[in-house]
Amino acid sequence: SLARHAAAALERVRLLERLQQVREASRQVAELTTRQEELQDILVAVARQVQDIFHADAVTLYPYEEEYSRLSARPIAVGVWYPERMSEATVIHQDSIVYDVMENPTPMWLDDVTQDKRFRACRFTVEEKIRSVAALPLRIQDRPVGVLFVNYRQSHRFTAEEQEDIQLLAHQAAVAIRAAQMRDRLGERAKMLHDLAEAARSISATFDVQEILELTVQTAVQITSAYGPDADIALVALEDDQEPETLVFRAAQPPEMLPGLMGGTRRIRLLGDDKRGITGRAFRTGGTQIVDDVRGDVDYIPVDPEIRSELAVPIQLGDRVLGVLDVESKELRAFDQQDREAMELLAAEAAVALENAYRYRELRETKGLVGQRTVLAFMGLADNMWRHSNQKQARTILETVQGVERTIRKFLASTGQDSPDPSAVERLGRQLARIREAASAIENKPALPRLNPDVVVPVDVAALARDRVAQLRRNPRYHVVQFGEPTFSAVHTRGQVAWLRQALELLVDNAVRAVQDRAKPRVMVSVAVEESAWVEIRVADNGPGLPPEVRDSLGCEFVYKPNTAEGLGIGLVLAQMILEAYGGRVRVVDTGPQGTVMALRLPIYSE
């Protein structure tokens, strides 16, 4: 069970890392457009990013030349064995595989090219010894941008997650290619495209959905007002997760108008006889809507009595519509074809960023659930191992004491001391009795309760730390530990007291070991509030500090150390697991030659 949980956790981490790579690649491609790099350089960068992220053997990219209504016969080729063969053709025939892919709205995922007769017989497939291929049409709305082939010379299975990631990067590539083509063809629009690329870079740099939406509406007003009448309003509506066929306005420019939209509901219901608005029509049809005079449109829902024209663009990823980007102006016929193209590009960029954000959130949440189950499984295993080890040692001590008693009696009998010193016998008896009592206490010590994040109580953090320090100081080993009373009133978290005490003791043990060679050893336990949301139990020592390689591993993995070294192995990993079960973590506040400060960070709980 532990192995399965760990495997699932590792797979989620791998998917999360690849998604972050896709986002970084999107940012870099957007930056190339921002710097107004040549289209050829952008195409090469896209092909190499695809090859690197998905470990492909060869990537080919055919841009679509809109001014000639044809695919370029000079594709970009990365990792190809015979690149000179790629440039021999002067034209790509309409009945070729490349045109088939471009005209097909859905990608092709061929784990085995031998199962497709056209790919099996293709010159490129045969000469390059291709075994698996992904073929993706690059489109913005209904406009072709190009065709992307991701090729493998060994059998490769395209998982659902990999297909999504490849499509995300392909969609970003389409946005960049289309933007670069527009820039090259229409030099007078360079400023607008520069602004668009800057916006793309900002939007693709975050996984926060609300931030993406707010950046999108701000940019929509900026780019549509640059070379024509001002856009007075920009809105983004997304489909409601809980109520299908309903759009919810999530962002507006100016932002103060958002709460009052649709009578305060901010919703457009697309079913029934009610008006669905031009925004709703764009969502239902999946097509851009340009209205020169909204007063003559039967679907129009007024948001401002002075509005005269509107441009609504679906936020679309493939054939799936996520929402609508809408701009409105007080001028008649405010929006032209240039505004349409710019808004479609912005909507396409927003679609990629939103899908990235949704998948990132899903992976983080799933990773957290899997990680929590792994924590519980491991803590149960650790507790059982700990109990087994201690009980075994306690039994060994008891058996040894009994053996010592028998040996002493035999020794006394052999020396003829039938009447030994009564005081010595009494003293020895008391000592052996104490050993028996201690061993029995270890053997019969109750196990910690099962670590369960669903069975928790409010815990006064300062009181827990103060009481635990007082208990530890009864043992001479912990005489160096002090407690600094907090200056604030009681702060609570939620957890199981026994496990939180255990986590604190693990940190204190490490600190005590760290100062054992100091002339004036000192360990201070204190409680602090951080950012009004977190409470920390801090353990500070005046030891030698942590080496960098240890600091980077603390709480994340077992630390491999010389056999002569003490501590820093399993203890902090266990403490981290305990804290994770209650939504917290162990962190290094500070470390250096003058000492180390470690902290148990927990969320503040309030009724």
N, C-alpha and C positions, 0 to 999 in steps of 0.2 A: 504493500500500500504506500509506504514511504517513497519507494522508487517510482511508482506511478505519479505521485504528487510532484516529486522532484522533476520528472521528465516533462510533465505538463507545465510546470513553472519555467523550466529552461526554454521550452518551445515558445511560451508567451514572451519571454525576454528576447528571444531571437526575432520574433515577429515585430516587437516594439522597436528593436534596434534597426531593422530593415525599414520600417515606416519612417523612423527619424532620418535614415539615409535618403529615402525618397524625398522627404521634405527639404533636406539640405541640398539635394540635387536640383529641386525645383527652384530654390532660392538662388543657386548659382546660375541656372539658365536665365532666370529673370534678371539677374545682375548683368549678364552679357547683353541682354536687350537694352538695359538701362545705359550701359556704356556705349551703345550704338555700334556694337561689333558687326562685322560683315556677316551676312546670312550664312555663308559657307562655314565660318567659324562656329556659329551657333549650332548648325547641323552636326558638325563633327563633335562638339561638346555634348550634345544630346546623345549621340550614338555611343560615345565613350562612357557616359554616365550609366546608360542602360547596360552596357557590357560589364562594367565594374560592379554595379549593385546586384545584378542577377547572375553573375558569373557565367555569362554566355560566351560561346566560342567565337561567334561572328554576328555582327549587327549590320543590317543594311537599311538605309532610309531614303525613300524616293519622295522628294518635294513635288508638290503640284504647282504648276505655273499657271496662275489664273488668267493672266493676260493672253495666253495662248491656248487656254482650256486643255491642257495636257499635262501628263506626268513627265518630269524631267528624265531624260535618258542618261543623266550623269548622277547616279545615286552616290550617297555617302556610304563607304564600306569600311568597317573596322573589324580586324581579326580575320579578314578574308585571305585565303591562300593565293588566289589568282586575281588580284585587283584589276590587272590590265584587261581581263575579259569583261569586267563590269562596264568598261568605257568604250567597248567596240561598237555597240549599237548606237545609231543616230536617232532612233525613235522607238518608243515602246508601243507595240501593237495593242489595239483595243480589246483583242481576245486573249490577252496575256493574263497570267495569274495575278500580276500586280494590279491590273484594272479590276479584276474580279474582287480582290480584297477591298479596294477603295470603294467600290459600289455596294459592297455588303455592309449593312449597318452594324453587324456584330463581329467581334474578333474571331479568328480561327485558332484553336489550341490543338495542335497535333503532337501527341506524345510519341507517335510512331508514324513517320511520313509514308511508310510502305502501305499504310491503310488508305491513302488517298492517291488515286491513280495519276492525277495531274502533278502533284508534288513529287511523286515517286519518279516520274519520267523527266522532271525539270533538269535542265543542264546544270544549273547552280547546285541543286541538291546532289546530283551525281558526282560532279567534279569536286565539290567541297566536302563530300561524305557526310551530309547532314542527316541526322537521325530524328531529331525533334525540332519543331518550329512553332513559334507564335507569330501570327500575322495580324496586324492591327491597322484599321483605317484611322487616319488622323483627321478629325473634323471639328469645326466650330459651328454649332447649330447645324444647318444643312449644307455648309460650305466645305468642300474637300480641301485638305491642307497637304496631305501626303499619305504615305504608307510606310509602316515600320515592320521589319522582320527581325525576330530574335531567334537565333539559330544555335543548336547544340549538336556536336558531333557524337556525343554519347546519348543513350536513351535518357530522357528527362521527363519527369511527371510534373505538369503544371498544377500545383495545388490551388484551391480556391483563393487562399490568401495571396499567393504569388500572382495570380491573375489580376486580383484587385490592385495590387501594388504596381504591376506593369501598366495597367490601364491608367492609373493615376499619373504616373510619370509620362506616359504617352499623351495624355490630355494636356499636361503642362507643356510638353514639347510642342503640341499643336498651337497652344496659345502663343508661345515664344516665336515659332516659325511664322505664324500668321501676322504677328505684330511686326516682325522684321520685314516681311514681304510688303506690308502696308507702308512701312517707313521708307523702304527702298523705292517704291513706286510713287509715293506722294510725299516729296520732300517738305512741302509746306505744312504737313501735319506732324512734323518731327516733335514739336513741343508737346502736343497732345499725347503722342505715343510715349514720349519720355515720362510724362506724368503717369501714364498708365503703367509703364514698367516699374516706376518707383512704387506705385500702389501695389503692384503684384509682389514686389519684394517684401513690402511691409506685411501684406496679408498672408503670404506664405511663411512668414517667420513666427507665427503664433499658432498654438493649438487651442486658444480660447475662442469659443464660438461667438460670444457677444462682441469681443474685440474685432473679430473678422467682419461681423455685420456692420459695426460702427465705422470701421475703416472703409468699407465698401460704399456706404451712403455718402460719406464725406468726399470720396474720390469721384463718385457719380456726379455730384454737383460741380466739382472742380473741372472735370474734363468736358462736360456738356455745356458749361458756361464760357469756356475759353475762347471759342471762335463763333459765337452766335448769341442769341438771346439768353439771358440768365435762366438757369433751372432753379426755381424757387423752392422746390420740395424734392427730396429723395427718400424713398421708403424701401425696406426689405420685408417681405412676408415669407414665412416658411410654413410648410404643412405641419399641422398639429400632430404630435406623437400619439396623443390620447384620443383624438377625435378626427378620424379620416374624413377627407373631403371638406376640410376646414383649413383656411389660411389664417395665420396669426402674424400680425405686424410686430416685428422684433426690434427694428431699429429705424430711426428717422433723422433727417437733417432738414430743419433744425430739430434738435432732440426734444425740446419742450412740447412739441405737438404730439409725440407718441402716446401719452396717456389718454388723450381725448379722442383718438381715432375710433371710428365706427361706434360713436356714442359711448366711448369708454370701454367697450368690449375688446377692441383691437382685432376683431375677428370678421372674416368673410366666410359664410357657409355656401358651398358650391352646389349643394343639392336643393331641390325645391324650386319654387317660383320666384324667390327673391332675386333682386339684382346681384350679380356676382362681381360687378366692376370690371374695368379693363384689366386690372391685375389678375382677377380670377379667370378671365378669358385667356390671358397669356398662359396661365398655369394649366388650364384644361386642354388647350390646343397644343401646348408645347411650342408655340410660335411667337415671334416678336410682334408687338402691336404698336403702330404709330398712328396717333389720332391728332389731326391738325386742329380740330375744334371739338372739344368734348361735349359741347352743348347739343350736338346732333347725334351723340352716341347713346343707344338705348341701354347699354350696360353701365354707363358711367355712374359712379357713386361719388357725390361731391365731398371733398375734404376741406376745400376752401372755395368760397363763392367767386373768387377772382381768377381761378385757374381756367385756362383756355386750351392748352395742349398737353399731351401726355405720351410718354414712351415707356412701354413695359416689356421687359426681356426675361424669359424664363432662366432661372439658375438651374442648369441642366448638366448632368454627368451621364454621358452615353444616352440611353433612352429613358433615363429616370430623371424626373423633374423634382428638384428639392424645394424650390420656392420661386419667387419673382423679385427682380430688381426693377423699381419703378421711379421715373423722374417726371416732374410736372412743372409747367411754366405758365406764367400769366400772359405770355405772348401767344398769339396765333401762329401756327406753323413754326414752332420754335425748334423742332428737331428734324434733322435731315439724315441722309444716308451715312454721312460721316459719323454723326452721333450714334446711329444704330450700330455701326461696326464697332465703335469704341465701347459702347455699353455691352455688346455681346461678348467682347473680349474680357471686359471686367467681370461680367457674370460668369464666364467660363473659369476665370481665375478664382472667383469666390467659391464656385462649385468644388474645385480641387481642394481648396483650403478647408471648406466645411467637411468634405469627406475625410480628409486627413484628421481633422479635429474629432469627428465622430468615432473613427476607428482607433485613434489614440486613446480617447476616453474609455472606449469599450475594452481595449487591451489592458489599460491601467486597472480598471475595475476587476476584470477577470483575473489579471495577475495578482491583485490583492486577495481575491477569494482563494485562489489556488495556493498562494503563499501562506495564507492564514491556516488552511487545512494542513499544509506541510509543517507549519509551526506546531500545531496541536499534535500531529502524529509524532514529530520528533521529540516534543516535550514529554509525551507519554512514554516513549522509548527511553529517554534520558532518566526519567523518574524511576522507571522499573530497574534500569541498570544501576542507578545510584542506591536504591533500596537493597537490591541483591548484593551489591558489593559491601555496603555497610553491615548488613545482617551477617554476611559471611565472616567479616572481620570480627564482629562482636562475638560470634560463636567461637572463633579461634581464640580470642582473649579468655573467654570463660573456661575453655578446655585447658588452656595454658595455666591458668590460676589453679585449677584442680590438680594438674600435674605437679606444679610447684609445691603445693601442700603435701602431696604424697612423697615427693622427693625429700622435703625437709624432715618429715616424720622418719623416713628410712635413714636419713643422715644422723639424726639424733639417736636413733636406736643403735646404729652401727658404732657410735662413739661412746655408748654406755651412759649417755646423759638422760637418765630417766626423769630427772627433775631439773629441767633447764630454768634459766632466770625467768620468773613469772612475768616481770615487766616487759622483757623482750618478746616473750610469746604473745602478750596482750597487744603490744605495738604492731607486731607482724600480723596478727589477726585483724587489727583495724585497717591496716594498709591493704591486705588482701580483700577485705570486705568492701572497701571503697572501689577497688578495681572491678569486683563482681558487680557492684551497683552501677558503675559507669557502663560496663559492657551490656548489662541488662537494659539500661536506658537506651543505648544505641540500638540494640536488637529489637526493642519494643517501641521505638520511636514511631509515631503514626506518620504515614505518608502524607505528602502535600495533597491538597484536594486537586482533582482533575482540572487542568488549565482550560477554562471555558469562557470565552469572551461574551457569551450570552447570559452568564450567571455572575452578575457584578453588583456591587453596592457603592454608594458614595463614600469616598475615603478622604479624610482630612490629611493632606499631604504633609504639612508641617508636624502634625501630631504623630503621624506614622514614623517620620524620620527621627523625631526627638525620642520617641519610645524605643525605637530599634537601637539607637546609639546608646541609650541608657542600659538596655539589656546586654549589648555587646561589651560595654565597659566593665561589667562584672567579671569578665574573663581578663586576666592580666595581659593577654596578648593584645588586647585592644585599648590599653591605657592611653595610647597616643591619640586616640580619636576624640575630637571635641564637636559640640553642636552649636552652631550660631543661630540664636533665636531670630526668626523673621520679623520684619518691622510692619508687616501687613496683617490684616485679620485673616481668618481661616479661608483657605482656598481648597476646593475639592476637585478630585478626579473620580473616575469610575474604574473599579477593578476588583480583584480578589486580594485581600490584605496579605494573606500568606505568601502569595507569589510576588507581590510588590516588595515585601520584606526580603524575600530571597534575592531579588534583583539588586536591591540596595546592598545587601551583605556581600554579593559578588564584587561590586565596585569597591567596597571598603576593604575586602580581602586583598585585592590587587594593590590598593594604595598602601596598606600596611606593609606588604612585601616590598614595595618600592622604597620605603623610607627606613628599612631595617638597618642599613649601613650608615645612616646619617648620624652625626654627633648629637643633633637635637631634632629627632624625628617629630613630624607634625602632620596630622590628618584632620581636616576640617570638613564637616558636613553642614551644608546650608540649603535653604530653599529660596528660589527666586521665581518671579513671574516674568514671562517673556511675551511681548507683543499682545498683551491682554487676552491671549488665547491659549497660552501654554504655561504650565507650571513645571519647574525643574528642581530635582534634588541633585545638588552638586557635591561632588567629593573631590576636595583639593588636597594635594600632598606636596611635600618639598623634596621629592625624589629627583632622580636624574633626567626625567622626561622620557618621551617615547621616540624611538628611532623612526624615520619616515616610513620604512617598509612595514612596520608594525601598525603605525597610525592609519595607513591607507587600508589595512585589512580588518581593523577592529570592528566587531559586530557583524561582519559580513562573511567571514570564513575562519576556519581554524588557523592559528598562527603557528607556523613551523619554526621551532627554535631549538637551540642546543639542549642536550639532555640536562646540562647543569643549570639551565635557566628555570626560574619559577614563574608561574602565572602566565597570563596573556594567551592561554590556549583556548580551552572550551568555555571558560567562565563568561567572557564578554559576549560570545555567540549566544549562550543561553540567556543572558540578560537581554540581549537584543530581541530574541524570540519572545520572551515574556512581555516586553514593552510593545512589540508589534501586535500582540493579541488584544491590547487595549488602545490601539491607535497611536502609540508613541514610538520612540526610538531612543537609542543610546548615541550620544555624540561626544566628540572631543571639543571642549570649549577652548582649551589652551594647553600647550605643552612646550617645554623647553628645559634648559639646564637647571632652572630654578624650581621646576616642579610641573605637575600636570593637574588639570581640572577636567574631570569627566562629569557628564550629566545624564540623568534619566529624565527625558522630556515626555510629558503626558498632557493630553488635552484637558483644559479646565472644564469642569462640569458644573452647570448651574440649573436649579429647578426652573 
